[in-house]
Amino acid sequence: MRKIVFAAMAVSALCCMGASYQAAAQGAGQDGEPKFTLPHITVAGSSFIEVKPDVATLYLGVVNEKSTAAAAASENAKGATAAIAMLKDLGIEPKDIKTTSLTISPVFVQDRDPKTSVTKRTLTGYSASNSIEVRIRDIDKAGVVASRVVEAGANNFRGIVFSVSDRDAREDNLRAQAVREAMRRAALYSSGASMKLGRLLAINPDTTPDDNGASLARSAATTSNTIVVPVEPGVVRIDVRVSATWELVPQ
């Protein structure tokens, strides 16, 4: 006699990210997904919230071009040092300042001879780039910090990302809500077919990448003495989606 094994699941376990619970499956298809031979229904459920962000992350850097690699590196180091010093003066903790890339690369100019169609590359100098990621925990200071660090020498300001510090806890609540929404929809469909829900066979979280709860605002640096970087954080939307499968039994 074929044995059917299924595990008891606590309600809190339904909220675990990346979990997939399956029971009463009669094997798996070629794509690895469970294949059910008994009457069943699979329904998607989702839940979301919109919250005010409480963390801002600046993406900026210093880029310089000089005739030699040594000169480019030296000039770049001065600008990056000044920018980091300004960040610390503004109260940003060292753990929230991270260098994400540091490069020195040759710069070429290409000239094409119209007669021979031969392209000639000429070395004109070297470019040094230092990229910095800065986390600001007092979001109201984001605009001021951005303005001051650009003035200090960060001439490559790539934008601000707003996020939520307690995202994981908020997602846990949304996961439970998403499962309940999937169950509500499944019950409606099964009722319309004169059936009712039986055993829960599987829960699969939607692992489609999203924006990770971040919103991006970009601003361009100006050449004036007073640089104004307006910052409006707005809200961050956090979405959770799941699909769940139930056995269908007669009413």
HELIX and SHEET records of a PDB file:
HELIX    1   1 VAL A   11  CYS A   15  5                                   5    
HELIX    2   2 ALA A   69  ASP A   89  1                                  21    
HELIX    3   3 PRO A   94  ASP A   96  5                                   3    
HELIX    4   4 ILE A  139  LYS A  141  5                                   3    
HELIX    5   5 ALA A  142  ALA A  152  1                                  11    
HELIX    6   6 ARG A  167  GLY A  192  1                                  26    
SHEET    1   A 4 TYR A  21  GLN A  22  0                                        
SHEET    2   A 4 MET A 195  PRO A 205 -1                                        
SHEET    3   A 4 VAL A 236  PRO A 250 -1                                        
SHEET    4   A 4 HIS A  40  VAL A  51 -1                                        
SHEET    1   B 5 ILE A  97  ARG A 112  0                                        
SHEET    2   B 5 THR A 119  ILE A 136 -1                                        
SHEET    3   B 5 VAL A  55  LYS A  66 -1                                        
SHEET    4   B 5 ASN A 156  SER A 163 -1                                        
SHEET    5   B 5 SER A 215  ALA A 217 -1                                        
END                                                                             
